[in-house]
Amino acid sequence: MHVPVRVGVIGCGNIFGRYATGMSRFPGLTPVAVADADPARADAAAASAGLVACPVGELLARPDIDVVVNITPPTVHASVSEQVLAAGKHLYTEKPLADTVAAARAGLAEAGRRGLLFGAAPDTFLGSAGQTARRAIDDGVIGEPVGATAFVTHSRAETWHPDSTFLFRPGGGPALDMGPY
Ligand SMILES: NC(=O)c1ccc[n+]([C@@H]2O[C@H](COP(=O)([O-])OP(=O)(O)OC[C@H]3O[C@@H](n4cnc5c(N)ncnc54)[C@H](O)[C@@H]3O)[C@@H](O)[C@H]2O)c1
């Protein structure tokens, strides 16, 4: 892969600003272009982050993009990811991978067939808490696990998200939206 990695973003909604800020902190990442089904959103995001705005098809055809970040709503994650992989780009998608297990598996298999990397947010399991727990299991410190319990508490997204309807549709809800954390 080209280093620094050149990034295109599809989806310029609520979370875009945090991705733009986050990417600017990593010298190994060079954001290049953004696209959105709503061109006005793409234009606004591009202006805010100093990037180029273009239609999705044009972004996917750009030879100067190595990885595409998919931050569209969950119901279209799988179809957008499919287009990204078909364009021969590595992929990083927001959770969930898809709104069905079958579609998620199909995407992973397609990436494997094409020799492309397919990563997903959140990467909290790479943090110290998850890795410490993993090591304890791998090293046999706690014996053979027979069950697990996890809790997440969260304020209601409809109190702060400008359009939280996707969280109440397939691909949203506590299990698929918060479960990955
Ligand atoms: N908002 C948050 O705080 C937050 C936090 C963590 C993860 N996420 C995840 O990030 C993803 C996006 O969340 P958001 O809050 O930014 O959503 P959003 O609805 O605000 O923005 C989604 C954007 O995707 C665009 N879009 C929809 N379909 C498209 C398509 N087929 N092609 C191109 N663009 C398309 C929409 O026009 C919109 O601008 C979701 O999966 C969500 O679960 C959001």
The ligand as a Gaussian input file, in Angstrom:
#p B3LYP/6-31G(d) Opt

LIG

0 1
 N      -22.588000      10.256000      14.843000
 C      -21.843000       9.622000      15.728000
 O      -21.557000      10.098000      16.846000
 C      -21.273000       8.259000      15.409000
 C      -20.384000       7.699000      16.301000
 C      -19.826000       6.485000      16.002000
 C      -20.183000       5.835000      14.851000
 N      -21.065000       6.366000      13.985000
 C      -21.415000       5.615000      12.776000
 O      -21.013000       6.338000      11.626000
 C      -21.943000       6.102000      10.560000
 C      -22.474000       7.441000      10.083000
 O      -23.086000       8.103000      11.174000
 P      -23.526000       9.635000      11.085000
 O      -24.005000       9.973000      12.439000
 O      -22.433000      10.449000      10.449000
 O      -24.768000       9.497000      10.070000
 P      -25.467000      10.678000       9.250000
 O      -26.814000      10.187000       8.902000
 O      -25.337000      11.966000       9.964000
 O      -24.573000      10.783000       7.925000
 C      -24.542000       9.776000       6.948000
 C      -24.208000      10.417000       5.599000
 O      -24.163000       9.385000       4.604000
 C      -24.788000       9.881000       3.422000
 N      -25.242000       8.731000       2.634000
 C      -26.323000       7.942000       2.848000
 N      -26.385000       6.966000       1.923000
 C      -25.312000       7.144000       1.109000
 C      -24.837000       6.455000      -0.030000
 N      -25.457000       5.355000      -0.497000
 N      -23.720000       6.911000      -0.639000
 C      -23.080000       8.014000      -0.177000
 N      -23.482000       8.709000       0.923000
 C      -24.583000       8.280000       1.554000
 C      -25.921000      10.759000       3.919000
 O      -26.320000      11.689000       2.927000
 C      -25.282000      11.437000       5.124000
 O      -24.633000      12.650000       4.807000
 C      -23.024000       5.187000      11.141000
 O      -22.699000       3.850000      10.829000
 C      -22.917000       5.385000      12.636000
 O      -23.332000       4.242000      13.360000
 C      -21.609000       7.587000      14.226000

